């Protein structure tokens, strides 16, 4: 065979191999990795519907002890969690032992201690479900329902990096005020017949309180991570400046990702791929406010990027803020497992899964229909972005096999 013919044949073989890889990963059923991801997806689907009012019956442990034992370096809860419904039910119903102002931050929240000493973060309702937050993509108050929805999206995507969240109604007069600290009580006031509070935080103002409907306040409860897993805060490499007219480097430097890859902890280990997973997660929920993130302390870059504080999400269903995807389209790389999961959620499967998961929550409907439709639309945008990367960089450089599962201690 002549040299020219050999070159032509070799090119054809390489092209077919590349197309085969795209087909197998895109289709979700071909390779061993894809079959494994498909089994995990089916398992997730089967566990989406949670039983309301579930109780622990087979263990002497408290719900808080069970949830604490779930936490590991690479997950907040494991793939198999038959007790999840019972733990969330306990969160939504347990007696409140103590109430205080929230920990440091810019947004209104309260720190509650539930029966048995379990700490939770309470975020109050500020908007109705159909309210559209205009302005910058990070504008507005925190959205309590966004925390609930983000937790269930984390389940659906198979990341398992978000703390447990559930919606809850609390009676401010009978459940909060009798156990509140003086610091929290001093921020209570009345507006007409509605009980309100404004708490203590950077943007908390007496003129902008959160108000109950009479005495009943809707909100979200986020389970505090165990104290044995102390957190370390990091500046997000793709964070915004939040200053008008001043761009962050990633907003004008097309080679920015190459610089990030040379900096620890992004130069080795799973952290950069975690950042890219998080960018996809944030784009789907419309969260453009992840200026910092948390990991477990002294982890050497091996533990997960924890999906904390997702309340600046689901503000405007008509806005698809593409800049949130910058880590993905600048680095042009994504985990194979993430890519397979995204493909399995196409054609309306994502919004359908969210409807099913959110139907359990006490404050359902958690999301309005426009927000559910936005999830499917944004997912199509993520998939298109990855395909563009595969066309320009090649599948082997775009799709990264990284399934680091560190054992529990």
RAKA-V524537 format. One record per backbone hydrogen bond with DSSP energy under -0.5 kcal/mol. CO is the residue of the C=O (numbers start at 0). NH is the residue of the N-H. E is the energy in kcal/mol with one decimal. If there is no record, write none. Layout:
CO,NH,E + CO,NH,E
This chain:
1,5,-2.4 + 2,6,-2.4 + 3,7,-2.1 + 4,8,-2.7 + 5,9,-2.9 + 6,10,-2.5 + 7,11,-2.2 + 8,12,-2.5 + 9,13,-2.5 + 10,14,-2.4 + 11,15,-2.4 + 12,16,-2.4 + 13,17,-2.3 + 14,18,-2.7 + 15,19,-2.5 + 16,20,-2.2 + 17,21,-2.2 + 18,22,-2.8 + 19,23,-2.9 + 20,24,-2.5 + 21,25,-3.0 + 22,26,-2.9 + 23,27,-1.4 + 23,29,-0.9 + 30,34,-2.6 + 31,35,-2.3 + 32,36,-2.3 + 33,37,-2.4 + 34,38,-2.2 + 35,39,-2.0 + 36,40,-2.1 + 37,41,-2.6 + 38,42,-2.1 + 39,43,-2.2 + 40,44,-2.7 + 41,45,-2.1 + 42,46,-1.2 + 43,46,-0.6 + 43,47,-0.5 + 44,47,-1.1 + 50,53,-1.2 + 61,65,-2.0 + 62,66,-2.4 + 63,67,-2.1 + 64,68,-1.9 + 65,69,-1.0 + 66,70,-0.7 + 67,70,-0.8 + 71,74,-1.0 + 72,303,-2.5 + 74,71,-3.2 + 78,80,-0.7 + 80,83,-2.0 + 82,86,-2.4 + 83,87,-2.7 + 84,88,-2.3 + 85,89,-2.2 + 86,90,-2.1 + 87,91,-1.9 + 88,92,-0.7 + 89,92,-0.9 + 89,93,-2.8 + 94,96,-0.6 + 94,114,-2.3 + 97,112,-2.5 + 98,180,-2.1 + 99,110,-2.2 + 104,201,-2.4 + 105,202,-1.4 + 108,101,-1.5 + 109,111,-0.6 + 109,121,-3.2 + 110,99,-2.3 + 111,113,-0.5 + 111,119,-2.6 + 112,96,-3.1 + 112,97,-1.5 + 113,116,-2.2 + 113,117,-0.7 + 117,113,-3.4 + 118,223,-2.1 + 119,111,-2.4 + 119,121,-0.5 + 120,122,-0.5 + 120,221,-2.1 + 121,109,-2.4 + 121,123,-0.5 + 122,219,-2.1 + 127,130,-1.5 + 130,132,-0.6 + 131,133,-0.7 + 135,138,-2.2 + 136,287,-0.6 + 141,143,-0.6 + 142,146,-1.1 + 143,146,-0.5 + 143,147,-1.2 + 144,148,-2.6 + 145,149,-2.8 + 146,150,-1.8 + 147,151,-1.7 + 148,152,-2.2 + 149,153,-2.2 + 150,154,-1.5 + 151,155,-2.2 + 152,156,-2.8 + 153,157,-0.7 + 153,158,-1.4 + 153,159,-1.0 + 154,157,-0.6 + 159,75,-3.0 + 159,76,-0.7 + 160,306,-2.3 + 163,222,-2.8 + 165,220,-3.1 + 167,218,-1.9 + 169,171,-0.8 + 169,216,-3.1 + 170,174,-2.9 + 170,175,-1.0 + 171,176,-2.7 + 175,178,-1.3 + 175,179,-0.6 + 176,179,-1.0 + 178,98,-1.9 + 180,184,-2.8 + 181,185,-2.1 + 183,186,-2.0 + 184,187,-1.9 + 186,197,-1.1 + 188,195,-3.0 + 190,193,-1.9 + 193,190,-2.5 + 194,211,-3.1 + 195,188,-2.2 + 196,209,-2.7 + 200,203,-0.7 + 204,207,-1.7 + 205,208,-0.5 + 209,196,-2.0 + 211,213,-1.2 + 212,214,-0.9 + 212,215,-1.4 + 213,194,-2.9 + 214,171,-2.9 + 214,216,-0.6 + 215,212,-2.9 + 216,169,-2.7 + 217,124,-2.5 + 218,167,-2.7 + 219,122,-2.2 + 220,165,-1.9 + 220,222,-0.5 + 221,120,-2.1 + 225,228,-2.0 + 229,296,-2.8 + 231,294,-2.2 + 233,292,-2.3 + 235,238,-2.0 + 242,245,-2.1 + 244,246,-0.6 + 247,250,-1.5 + 248,251,-1.6 + 248,252,-2.4 + 251,253,-0.8 + 252,255,-1.6 + 254,257,-0.7 + 254,258,-1.1 + 255,258,-0.7 + 255,259,-2.0 + 256,260,-2.4 + 258,261,-1.1 + 259,262,-2.0 + 262,265,-1.7 + 262,266,-0.5 + 264,267,-0.6 + 269,273,-2.1 + 270,274,-2.3 + 271,275,-2.0 + 272,276,-2.5 + 273,277,-2.7 + 274,278,-2.0 + 275,279,-1.9 + 276,280,-2.5 + 277,281,-3.2 + 278,282,-2.3 + 279,283,-2.2 + 280,284,-1.7 + 281,285,-1.2 + 281,286,-2.6 + 284,313,-3.3 + 285,287,-0.8 + 288,290,-1.8 + 290,235,-2.5 + 292,233,-3.1 + 293,305,-2.8 + 294,231,-3.1 + 295,298,-0.7 + 298,301,-1.6 + 300,270,-0.5 + 303,305,-0.7 + 305,293,-0.7 + 305,307,-2.0 + 310,142,-2.5 + 314,132,-2.7 + 315,318,-1.4 + 317,319,-0.6 + 318,320,-0.7 + 319,321,-1.3 + 320,323,-1.8 + 321,324,-2.1 + 322,325,-1.7 + 324,327,-1.1 + 324,328,-2.2 + 325,329,-2.4 + 326,330,-1.4 + 327,331,-2.3 + 333,399,-2.9 + 334,338,-2.4 + 335,339,-2.8 + 336,340,-2.1 + 337,341,-2.5 + 338,342,-2.0 + 339,343,-1.7 + 340,344,-0.8 + 341,344,-0.8 + 342,345,-1.2 + 344,349,-1.6 + 345,348,-1.7 + 347,351,-1.9 + 348,352,-2.4 + 349,353,-2.3 + 350,354,-2.4 + 351,355,-2.0 + 352,356,-2.6 + 353,357,-2.9 + 354,358,-1.1 + 356,359,-1.1 + 357,360,-1.0 + 360,363,-1.9 + 367,370,-0.5 + 367,371,-1.6 + 368,372,-2.6 + 369,373,-1.8 + 370,374,-1.3 + 371,375,-1.2 + 372,376,-2.0 + 373,377,-2.8 + 374,378,-2.1 + 375,379,-1.8 + 376,380,-1.4 + 377,381,-2.1 + 378,382,-2.5 + 379,383,-2.2 + 380,384,-1.8 + 381,385,-2.2 + 382,386,-2.2 + 383,387,-2.0 + 384,388,-1.9 + 385,389,-2.4 + 386,390,-2.0 + 387,391,-1.9 + 388,392,-3.5 + 388,393,-0.6 + 389,393,-1.2 + 393,396,-0.6 + 393,397,-1.2 + 394,398,-3.0 + 397,333,-2.7 + 397,399,-0.7 + 399,335,-2.4 + 399,401,-0.9 + 402,404,-0.6 + 403,405,-0.6
